[in-house]
């Protein structure tokens, strides 16, 4: 999931660094910290979520409408669920209660 996320969503100039750091346990936190501040993603691939939909149930509906399955891979700084495959609803509940950025690969 993480390699596909990097290849598909991270700007090409940053892909090698992101792939290297995500796979290195000592550097992973450093790169995940960028989810909060300066994620070098390809803007055309993002979807802005209105504040009225920034709740687990609403986000789950939005993601499923875009083709998400019942589970997702979680990338998040500061939570024990980082790097795990979880049911989508469980992952959304955890990250919505957390103030750091996260990526769910569905």
N, CA, C and O atoms as a printed pandas DataFrame, in Angstrom:
     atom_number atom_name residue_name chain_id  residue_number  x_coord  y_coord  z_coord
0              1         N          UNK        A               1    0.809   -1.202    0.000
1              2        CA          UNK        A               1    0.000    0.000    0.000
2              3         C          UNK        A               1    0.854    1.269    0.000
3              4         O          UNK        A               1    0.574    2.211   -0.742
4              5         N          UNK        A               2    1.885    1.289    0.827
5              6        CA          UNK        A               2    2.668    2.511    0.977
6              7         C          UNK        A               2    3.440    2.845   -0.289
7              8         O          UNK        A               2    3.516    4.012   -0.673
8              9         N          UNK        A               3    4.014    1.843   -0.944
9             10        CA          UNK        A               3    4.739    2.095   -2.190
10            11         C          UNK        A               3    3.783    2.610   -3.266
11            12         O          UNK        A               3    4.124    3.522   -4.019
12            13         N          UNK        A               4    2.594    2.028   -3.336
13            14        CA          UNK        A               4    1.603    2.480   -4.317
14            15         C          UNK        A               4    1.137    3.896   -4.009
15            16         O          UNK        A               4    0.943    4.694   -4.926
16            17         N          UNK        A               5    0.954    4.221   -2.735
17            18        CA          UNK        A               5    0.575    5.579   -2.349
18            19         C          UNK        A               5    1.642    6.572   -2.792
19            20         O          UNK        A               5    1.327    7.598   -3.395
20            21         N          UNK        A               6    2.893    6.272   -2.496
21            22        CA          UNK        A               6    3.994    7.171   -2.859
22            23         C          UNK        A               6    4.032    7.363   -4.365
23            24         O          UNK        A               6    4.111    8.494   -4.845
24            25         N          UNK        A               7    3.977    6.268   -5.116
25            26        CA          UNK        A               7    4.054    6.350   -6.581
26            27         C          UNK        A               7    2.856    7.085   -7.183
27            28         O          UNK        A               7    2.998    7.806   -8.170
28            29         N          UNK        A               8    1.686    6.904   -6.590
29            30        CA          UNK        A               8    0.480    7.480   -7.166
30            31         C          UNK        A               8    0.129    8.884   -6.718
31            32         O          UNK        A               8   -0.544    9.613   -7.446
32            33         N          UNK        A               9    0.578    9.283   -5.513
33            34        CA          UNK        A               9    0.084   10.541   -4.956
34            35         C          UNK        A               9    1.150   11.552   -4.544
35            36         O          UNK        A               9    0.843   12.732   -4.376
36            37         N          UNK        A              10    2.394   11.113   -4.378
37            38        CA          UNK        A              10    3.459   12.028   -3.960
38            39         C          UNK        A              10    4.143   12.603   -5.196
39            40         O          UNK        A              10    4.384   11.888   -6.169
40            41         N          UNK        A              11    4.451   13.890   -5.154
41            42        CA          UNK        A              11    5.126   14.555   -6.276
42            43         C          UNK        A              11    6.395   13.785   -6.638
43            44         O          UNK        A              11    7.129   13.333   -5.758
44            45         N          UNK        A              12    6.645   13.641   -7.928
45            46        CA          UNK        A              12    7.739   12.792   -8.403
46            47         C          UNK        A              12    9.094   13.163   -7.815
47            48         O          UNK        A              12    9.915   12.280   -7.569
48            49         N          UNK        A              13    9.346   14.441   -7.584
49            50        CA          UNK        A              13   10.634   14.868   -7.039
50            51         C          UNK        A              13   10.857   14.371   -5.613
51            52         O          UNK        A              13   11.999   14.325   -5.156
52            53         N          UNK        A              14    9.797   14.001   -4.905
53            54        CA          UNK        A              14    9.895   13.565   -3.508
54            55         C          UNK        A              14    9.668   12.062   -3.320
55            56         O          UNK        A              14    9.794   11.561   -2.203
56            57         N          UNK        A              15    9.341   11.350   -4.374
57            58        CA          UNK        A              15    8.965    9.944   -4.242
58            59         C          UNK        A              15   10.064    9.066   -3.664
59            60         O          UNK        A              15    9.790    8.246   -2.787
60            61         N          UNK        A              16   11.294    9.212   -4.127
61            62        CA          UNK        A              16   12.385    8.352   -3.651
62            63         C          UNK        A              16   12.601    8.535   -2.151
63            64         O          UNK        A              16   12.760    7.557   -1.419
64            65         N          UNK        A              17   12.606    9.774   -1.700
65            66        CA          UNK        A              17   12.811   10.054   -0.277
66            67         C          UNK        A              17   11.669    9.486    0.560
67            68         O          UNK        A              17   11.905    8.868    1.598
68            69         N          UNK        A              18   10.444    9.692    0.115
69            70        CA          UNK        A              18    9.294    9.177    0.857
70            71         C          UNK        A              18    9.336    7.655    0.935
71            72         O          UNK        A              18    9.119    7.091    2.008
72            73         N          UNK        A              19    9.606    6.989   -0.166
73            74        CA          UNK        A              19    9.658    5.524   -0.173
74            75         C          UNK        A              19   10.746    5.021    0.770
75            76         O          UNK        A              19   10.531    4.071    1.524
76            77         N          UNK        A              20   11.907    5.657    0.725
77            78        CA          UNK        A              20   13.026    5.256    1.583
78            79         C          UNK        A              20   12.691    5.469    3.060
79            80         O          UNK        A              20   12.922    4.577    3.877
80            81         N          UNK        A              21   12.157    6.619    3.405
81            82        CA          UNK        A              21   11.890    6.940    4.808
82            83         C          UNK        A              21   10.737    6.115    5.385
83            84         O          UNK        A              21   10.804    5.696    6.541
84            85         N          UNK        A              22    9.691    5.875    4.605
85            86        CA          UNK        A              22    8.568    5.080    5.105
86            87         C          UNK        A              22    8.994    3.657    5.450
87            88         O          UNK        A              22    8.450    3.048    6.370
88            89         N          UNK        A              23    9.960    3.135    4.718
89            90        CA          UNK        A              23   10.400    1.759    4.959
90            91         C          UNK        A              23   11.484    1.650    6.026
91            92         O          UNK        A              23   11.908    0.544    6.363
92            93         N          UNK        A              24   11.938    2.781    6.560
93            94        CA          UNK        A              24   13.003    2.803    7.569
94            95         C          UNK        A              24   12.390    3.161    8.923
95            96         O          UNK        A              24   11.881    4.268    9.098
96            97         N          UNK        A              25   12.435    2.236    9.877
97            98        CA          UNK        A              25   11.779    2.485   11.169
98            99         C          UNK        A              25   12.345    3.703   11.891
99           100         O          UNK        A              25   11.623    4.360   12.641
100          101         N          UNK        A              26   13.610    4.014   11.683
101          102        CA          UNK        A              26   14.206    5.174   12.353
102          103         C          UNK        A              26   13.793    6.493   11.705
103          104         O          UNK        A              26   13.762    7.523   12.379
104          105         N          UNK        A              27   13.477    6.481   10.423
105          106        CA          UNK        A              27   13.144    7.722    9.708
106          107         C          UNK        A              27   11.648    7.884    9.442
107          108         O          UNK        A              27   11.211    8.955    9.021
108          109         N          UNK        A              28   10.869    6.848    9.679
109          110        CA          UNK        A              28    9.438    6.866    9.369
110          111         C          UNK        A              28    8.712    8.031   10.037
111          112         O          UNK        A              28    7.932    8.728    9.387
112          113         N          UNK        A              29    8.960    8.248   11.324
113          114        CA          UNK        A              29    8.276    9.326   12.043
114          115         C          UNK        A              29    8.573   10.682   11.404
115          116         O          UNK        A              29    7.696   11.542   11.322
116          117         N          UNK        A              30    9.800   10.863   10.960
117          118        CA          UNK        A              30   10.193   12.127   10.322
118          119         C          UNK        A              30    9.346   12.409    9.079
119          120         O          UNK        A              30    8.896   13.535    8.867
120          121         N          UNK        A              31    9.138   11.391    8.275
121          122        CA          UNK        A              31    8.373   11.593    7.045
122          123         C          UNK        A              31    6.874   11.692    7.354
123          124         O          UNK        A              31    6.163   12.462    6.709
124          125         N          UNK        A              32    6.386   10.916    8.340
125          126        CA          UNK        A              32    4.965   10.998    8.696
126          127         C          UNK        A              32    4.613   12.352    9.290
127          128         O          UNK        A              32    3.469   12.795    9.187
128          129         N          UNK        A              33    5.574   13.007    9.906
129          130        CA          UNK        A              33    5.353   14.345   10.453
130          131         C          UNK        A              33    4.942   15.328    9.347
131          132         O          UNK        A              33    4.258   16.315    9.618
132          133         N          UNK        A              34    5.354   15.062    8.120
133          134        CA          UNK        A              34    4.988   15.943    7.002
134          135         C          UNK        A              34    3.503   15.866    6.670
135          136         O          UNK        A              34    2.975   16.750    5.996
136          137         N          UNK        A              35    2.825   14.821    7.133
137          138        CA          UNK        A              35    1.379   14.743    6.909
138          139         C          UNK        A              35    0.664   15.902    7.589
139          140         O          UNK        A              35   -0.426   16.297    7.175
140          141         N          UNK        A              36    1.281   16.444    8.631
141          142        CA          UNK        A              36    0.689   17.560    9.368
142          143         C          UNK        A              36    0.996   18.915    8.744
143          144         O          UNK        A              36    0.254   19.875    8.955
144          145         N          UNK        A              37    2.060   19.003    7.992
145          146        CA          UNK        A              37    2.569   20.315    7.610
146          147         C          UNK        A              37    2.709   20.544    6.111
147          148         O          UNK        A              37    2.168   21.514    5.580
148          149         N          UNK        A              38    3.420   19.672    5.432
149          150        CA          UNK        A              38    3.816   19.963    4.067
150          151         C          UNK        A              38    3.808   18.694    3.228
151          152         O          UNK        A              38    4.852   18.279    2.725
152          153         N          UNK        A              39    2.662   18.085    3.073
153          154        CA          UNK        A              39    2.556   16.862    2.283
154          155         C          UNK        A              39    2.768   17.202    0.807
155          156         O          UNK        A              39    1.986   17.964    0.237
156          157         N          UNK        A              40    3.811   16.651    0.179
157          158        CA          UNK        A              40    4.094   16.978   -1.220
158          159         C          UNK        A              40    3.267   16.124   -2.190
159          160         O          UNK        A              40    3.823   15.413   -3.027
160          161         N          UNK        A              41    1.959   16.198   -2.073
161          162        CA          UNK        A              41    1.088   15.389   -2.922
162          163         C          UNK        A              41    0.793   16.095   -4.241
163          164         O          UNK        A              41    1.058   17.288   -4.392
164          165         N          UNK        A              42    0.249   15.357   -5.181
165          166        CA          UNK        A              42   -0.179   15.904   -6.467
166          167         C          UNK        A              42   -1.578   16.484   -6.246
167          168         O          UNK        A              42   -2.531   15.724   -6.075
168          169         N          UNK        A              43   -1.723   17.818   -6.246
169          170        CA          UNK        A              43   -3.002   18.457   -5.885
170          171         C          UNK        A              43   -4.199   18.006   -6.717
171          172         O          UNK        A              43   -5.318   17.947   -6.207
172          173         N          UNK        A              44   -3.981   17.691   -7.977
173          174        CA          UNK        A              44   -5.087   17.280   -8.844
174          175         C          UNK        A              44   -5.735   15.969   -8.381
175          176         O          UNK        A              44   -6.853   15.650   -8.784
176          177         N          UNK        A              45   -5.037   15.224   -7.544
177          178        CA          UNK        A              45   -5.556   13.934   -7.087
178          179         C          UNK        A              45   -6.249   14.015   -5.733
179          180         O          UNK        A              45   -6.809   13.025   -5.262
180          181         N          UNK        A              46   -6.214   15.169   -5.116
181          182        CA          UNK        A              46   -6.824   15.337   -3.799
182          183         C          UNK        A              46   -8.284   15.734   -3.900
183          184         O          UNK        A              46   -8.737   16.217   -4.937
184          185         N          UNK        A              47   -9.004   15.531   -2.831
185          186        CA          UNK        A              47  -10.398   15.947   -2.721
186          187         C          UNK        A              47  -10.553   16.724   -1.430
187          188         O          UNK        A              47  -10.313   16.190   -0.347
188          189         N          UNK        A              48  -10.951   17.974   -1.535
189          190        CA          UNK        A              48  -11.185   18.768   -0.332
190          191         C          UNK        A              48  -12.466   18.285    0.336
191          192         O          UNK        A              48  -13.494   18.097   -0.314
192          193         N          UNK        A              49  -12.381   18.092    1.633
193          194        CA          UNK        A              49  -13.535   17.614    2.393
194          195         C          UNK        A              49  -14.138   18.793    3.141
195          196         O          UNK        A              49  -13.468   19.395    3.980
196          197         N          UNK        A              50  -15.401   19.139    2.852
197          198        CA          UNK        A              50  -16.046   20.236    3.573
198          199         C          UNK        A              50  -16.134   19.923    5.062
199          200         O          UNK        A              50  -16.230   18.760    5.455
200          201         N          UNK        A              51  -16.102   20.959    5.880
201          202        CA          UNK        A              51  -16.177   20.790    7.324
202          203         C          UNK        A              51  -17.392   19.996    7.772
203          204         O          UNK        A              51  -17.339   19.293    8.781
204          205         N          UNK        A              52  -18.487   20.105    7.027
205          206        CA          UNK        A              52  -19.707   19.382    7.395
206          207         C          UNK        A              52  -19.566   17.874    7.201
207          208         O          UNK        A              52  -20.371   17.102    7.722
208          209         N          UNK        A              53  -18.545   17.456    6.450
209          210        CA          UNK        A              53  -18.326   16.026    6.211
210          211         C          UNK        A              53  -17.109   15.496    6.962
211          212         O          UNK        A              53  -16.689   14.362    6.730
212          213         N          UNK        A              54  -16.544   16.288    7.845
213          214        CA          UNK        A              54  -15.322   15.913    8.552
214          215         C          UNK        A              54  -15.628   15.104    9.817
215          216         O          UNK        A              54  -15.149   15.418   10.907
216          217         N          UNK        A              55  -16.431   14.064    9.644
217          218        CA          UNK        A              55  -16.809   13.163   10.726
218          219         C          UNK        A              55  -16.668   11.738   10.208
219          220         O          UNK        A              55  -16.834   11.515    9.009
220          221         N          UNK        A              56  -16.368   10.769   11.063
221          222        CA          UNK        A              56  -16.108    9.411   10.583
222          223         C          UNK        A              56  -17.181    8.841    9.655
223          224         O          UNK        A              56  -16.846    8.311    8.595
224          225         N          UNK        A              57  -18.442    8.932   10.016
225          226        CA          UNK        A              57  -19.501    8.347    9.186
226          227         C          UNK        A              57  -19.597    9.038    7.831
227          228         O          UNK        A              57  -19.786    8.379    6.809
228          229         N          UNK        A              58  -19.470   10.361    7.818
229          230        CA          UNK        A              58  -19.524   11.111    6.557
230          231         C          UNK        A              58  -18.318   10.791    5.681
231          232         O          UNK        A              58  -18.456   10.610    4.472
232          233         N          UNK        A              59  -17.139   10.723    6.289
233          234        CA          UNK        A              59  -15.931   10.391    5.531
234          235         C          UNK        A              59  -16.012    8.975    4.972
235          236         O          UNK        A              59  -15.574    8.720    3.850
236          237         N          UNK        A              60  -16.566    8.065    5.745
237          238        CA          UNK        A              60  -16.716    6.687    5.260
238          239         C          UNK        A              60  -17.630    6.650    4.035
239          240         O          UNK        A              60  -17.324    5.965    3.060
240          241         N          UNK        A              61  -18.742    7.374    4.075
241          242        CA          UNK        A              61  -19.643    7.439    2.916
242          243         C          UNK        A              61  -18.926    8.030    1.703
243          244         O          UNK        A              61  -19.050    7.516    0.591
244          245         N          UNK        A              62  -18.180    9.108    1.922
245          246        CA          UNK        A              62  -17.447    9.755    0.833
246          247         C          UNK        A              62  -16.423    8.799    0.220
247          248         O          UNK        A              62  -16.337    8.676   -1.002
248          249         N          UNK        A              63  -15.653    8.127    1.066
249          250        CA          UNK        A              63  -14.628    7.205    0.572
250          251         C          UNK        A              63  -15.243    6.008   -0.150
251          252         O          UNK        A              63  -14.732    5.578   -1.184
252          253         N          UNK        A              64  -16.319    5.479    0.379
253          254        CA          UNK        A              64  -16.970    4.340   -0.280
254          255         C          UNK        A              64  -17.574    4.750   -1.616
255          256         O          UNK        A              64  -17.590    3.958   -2.559
256          257         N          UNK        A              65  -18.070    5.981   -1.704
257          258        CA          UNK        A              65  -18.596    6.481   -2.976
258          259         C          UNK        A              65  -17.487    6.596   -4.018
259          260         O          UNK        A              65  -17.752    6.545   -5.219
260          261         N          UNK        A              66  -16.252    6.751   -3.561
261          262        CA          UNK        A              66  -15.105    6.838   -4.463
262          263         C          UNK        A              66  -14.443    5.481   -4.682
263          264         O          UNK        A              66  -13.395    5.396   -5.322
264          265         N          UNK        A              67  -15.055    4.414   -4.150
265          266        CA          UNK        A              67  -14.569    3.066   -4.416
266          267         C          UNK        A              67  -13.817    2.376   -3.295
267          268         O          UNK        A              67  -13.274    1.291   -3.503
268          269         N          UNK        A              68  -13.769    2.972   -2.112
269          270        CA          UNK        A              68  -13.062    2.337   -0.993
270          271         C          UNK        A              68  -13.749    1.036   -0.598
271          272         O          UNK        A              68  -14.973    0.912   -0.648
272          273         N          UNK        A              69  -12.932    0.084   -0.211
273          274        CA          UNK        A              69  -13.447   -1.195    0.266
274          275         C          UNK        A              69  -13.680   -1.159    1.768
275          276         O          UNK        A              69  -13.678   -0.087    2.373
276          277         N          UNK        A              70  -13.878   -2.317    2.370
277          278        CA          UNK        A              70  -14.180   -2.372    3.805
278          279         C          UNK        A              70  -12.967   -2.163    4.710
279          280         O          UNK        A              70  -13.126   -1.898    5.902
280          281         N          UNK        A              71  -11.753   -2.279    4.155
281          282        CA          UNK        A              71  -10.545   -2.101    4.966
282          283         C          UNK        A              71   -9.633   -1.069    4.329
283          284         O          UNK        A              71   -9.805   -0.698    3.168
284          285         N          UNK        A              72   -8.655   -0.610    5.109
285          286        CA          UNK        A              72   -7.683    0.351    4.594
286          287         C          UNK        A              72   -6.352    0.165    5.317
287          288         O          UNK        A              72   -6.295   -0.392    6.413
288          289         N          UNK        A              73   -5.300    0.637    4.690
289          290        CA          UNK        A              73   -3.970    0.660    5.301
290          291         C          UNK        A              73   -3.780    2.059    5.872
291          292         O          UNK        A              73   -4.070    3.048    5.198
292          293         N          UNK        A              74   -3.295    2.150    7.110
293          294        CA          UNK        A              74   -3.196    3.427    7.814
294          295         C          UNK        A              74   -1.753    3.903    7.893
295          296         O          UNK        A              74   -0.854    3.146    8.259
296          297         N          UNK        A              75   -1.547    5.170    7.544
297          298        CA          UNK        A              75   -0.273    5.853    7.761
298          299         C          UNK        A              75   -0.589    7.088    8.589
299          300         O          UNK        A              75   -1.270    7.997    8.116
300          301         N          UNK        A              76   -0.095    7.126    9.829
301          302        CA          UNK        A              76   -0.400    8.239   10.729
302          303         C          UNK        A              76    0.722    8.400   11.735
303          304         O          UNK        A              76    1.260    7.418   12.248
304          305         N          UNK        A              77    1.066    9.631   12.007
305          306        CA          UNK        A              77    2.098    9.932   12.992
306          307         C          UNK        A              77    1.482    9.944   14.384
307          308         O          UNK        A              77    0.489   10.632   14.621
308          309         N          UNK        A              78    2.062    9.193   15.295
309          310        CA          UNK        A              78    1.658    9.286   16.689
310          311         C          UNK        A              78    0.579    8.340   17.169
311          312         O          UNK        A              78    0.142    8.453   18.315
312          313         N          UNK        A              79    0.134    7.418   16.347
313          314        CA          UNK        A              79   -0.859    6.430   16.785
314          315         C          UNK        A              79   -0.325    5.016   16.553
315          316         O          UNK        A              79    0.421    4.773   15.604
316          317         N          UNK        A              80   -0.708    4.102   17.416
317          318        CA          UNK        A              80   -0.242    2.717   17.302
318          319         C          UNK        A              80   -0.823    1.992   16.092
319          320         O          UNK        A              80   -0.371    0.898   15.754
320          321         N          UNK        A              81   -1.801    2.577   15.449
321          322        CA          UNK        A              81   -2.396    1.932   14.274
322          323         C          UNK        A              81   -1.596    2.204   13.005
323          324         O          UNK        A              81   -1.936    1.677   11.946
324          325         N          UNK        A              82   -0.541    3.012   13.086
325          326        CA          UNK        A              82    0.288    3.298   11.913
326          327         C          UNK        A              82    0.835    1.995   11.332
327          328         O          UNK        A              82    1.330    1.129   12.054
328          329         N          UNK        A              83    0.730    1.881   10.008
329          330        CA          UNK        A              83    1.272    0.725    9.313
330          331         C          UNK        A              83    0.389   -0.505    9.338
331          332         O          UNK        A              83    0.800   -1.569    8.875
332          333         N          UNK        A              84   -0.815   -0.380    9.870
333          334        CA          UNK        A              84   -1.718   -1.528    9.992
334          335         C          UNK        A              84   -2.864   -1.471    8.994
335          336         O          UNK        A              84   -3.239   -0.402    8.510
336          337         N          UNK        A              85   -3.406   -2.631    8.700
337          338        CA          UNK        A              85   -4.617   -2.777    7.894
338          339         C          UNK        A              85   -5.777   -2.883    8.880
339          340         O          UNK        A              85   -5.773   -3.741    9.762
340          341         N          UNK        A              86   -6.766   -2.010    8.726
341          342        CA          UNK        A              86   -7.898   -1.971    9.658
342          343         C          UNK        A              86   -9.213   -1.850    8.899
343          344         O          UNK        A              86   -9.228   -1.438    7.739
344          345         N          UNK        A              87  -10.322   -2.209    9.553
345          346        CA          UNK        A              87  -11.620   -1.878    8.967
346          347         C          UNK        A              87  -11.704   -0.354    8.785
347          348         O          UNK        A              87  -11.268    0.408    9.648
348          349         N          UNK        A              88  -12.259    0.069    7.671
349          350        CA          UNK        A              88  -12.320    1.492    7.345
350          351         C          UNK        A              88  -12.963    2.311    8.465
351          352         O          UNK        A              88  -12.431    3.355    8.842
352          353         N          UNK        A              89  -14.077    1.863    8.993
353          354        CA          UNK        A              89  -14.770    2.619   10.049
354          355         C          UNK        A              89  -13.898    2.763   11.291
355          356         O          UNK        A              89  -13.867    3.831   11.902
356          357         N          UNK        A              90  -13.197    1.710   11.669
357          358        CA          UNK        A              90  -12.319    1.760   12.848
358          359         C          UNK        A              90  -11.177    2.757   12.639
359          360         O          UNK        A              90  -10.852    3.537   13.534
360          361         N          UNK        A              91  -10.576    2.721   11.455
361          362        CA          UNK        A              91   -9.481    3.646   11.146
362          363         C          UNK        A              91   -9.969    5.092   11.167
363          364         O          UNK        A              91   -9.297    5.963   11.721
364          365         N          UNK        A              92  -11.114    5.351   10.577
365          366        CA          UNK        A              92  -11.658    6.710   10.560
366          367         C          UNK        A              92  -11.974    7.210   11.963
367          368         O          UNK        A              92  -11.703    8.367   12.282
368          369         N          UNK        A              93  -12.536    6.363   12.794
369          370        CA          UNK        A              93  -12.821    6.764   14.178
370          371         C          UNK        A              93  -11.543    7.141   14.906
371          372         O          UNK        A              93  -11.524    8.115   15.660
372          373         N          UNK        A              94  -10.476    6.384   14.691
373          374        CA          UNK        A              94   -9.204    6.664   15.369
374          375         C          UNK        A              94   -8.574    7.961   14.877
375          376         O          UNK        A              94   -8.135    8.779   15.685
376          377         N          UNK        A              95   -8.525    8.157   13.563
377          378        CA          UNK        A              95   -7.820    9.345   13.060
378          379         C          UNK        A              95   -8.634   10.621   13.235
379          380         O          UNK        A              95   -8.061   11.704   13.360
380          381         N          UNK        A              96   -9.947   10.512   13.246
381          382        CA          UNK        A              96  -10.758   11.718   13.443
382          383         C          UNK        A              96  -10.658   12.241   14.870
383          384         O          UNK        A              96  -10.940   13.414   15.116
384          385         N          UNK        A              97  -10.267   11.403   15.801
385          386        CA          UNK        A              97  -10.091   11.826   17.190
386          387         C          UNK        A              97   -8.658   12.292   17.449
387          388         O          UNK        A              97   -8.339   12.744   18.549
388          389         N          UNK        A              98   -7.810   12.183   16.453
389          390        CA          UNK        A              98   -6.384   12.500   16.560
390          391         C          UNK        A              98   -6.147   13.799   15.799
391          392         O          UNK        A              98   -6.761   14.019   14.755
392          393         N          UNK        A              99   -5.288   14.643   16.289
393          394        CA          UNK        A              99   -5.091   15.950   15.656
394          395         C          UNK        A              99   -3.980   15.975   14.619
395          396         O          UNK        A              99   -3.655   17.042   14.098
396          397         N          UNK        A             100   -3.396   14.838   14.308
397          398        CA          UNK        A             100   -2.317   14.792   13.320
398          399         C          UNK        A             100   -2.860   14.320   11.976
399          400         O          UNK        A             100   -3.910   13.682   11.903
400          401         N          UNK        A             101   -2.134   14.642   10.926
401          402        CA          UNK        A             101   -2.519   14.211    9.594
402          403         C          UNK        A             101   -2.397   12.708    9.437
403          404         O          UNK        A             101   -1.638   12.059   10.156
404          405         N          UNK        A             102   -3.145   12.163    8.500
405          406        CA          UNK        A             102   -3.127   10.722    8.263
406          407         C          UNK        A             102   -3.444   10.438    6.805
407          408         O          UNK        A             102   -4.049   11.254    6.111
408          409         N          UNK        A             103   -3.025    9.270    6.360
409          410        CA          UNK        A             103   -3.375    8.773    5.035
410          411         C          UNK        A             103   -4.007    7.407    5.227
411          412         O          UNK        A             103   -3.464    6.551    5.927
412          413         N          UNK        A             104   -5.154    7.211    4.602
413          414        CA          UNK        A             104   -5.782    5.901    4.558
414          415         C          UNK        A             104   -5.732    5.437    3.115
415          416         O          UNK        A             104   -6.278    6.093    2.228
416          417         N          UNK        A             105   -5.088    4.324    2.878
417          418        CA          UNK        A             105   -5.011    3.758    1.538
418          419         C          UNK        A             105   -6.082    2.687    1.443
419          420         O          UNK        A             105   -5.989    1.629    2.065
420          421         N          UNK        A             106   -7.113    2.990    0.641
421          422        CA          UNK        A             106   -8.280    2.098    0.582
422          423         C          UNK        A             106   -8.297    1.294   -0.711
423          424         O          UNK        A             106   -9.206    0.493   -0.928
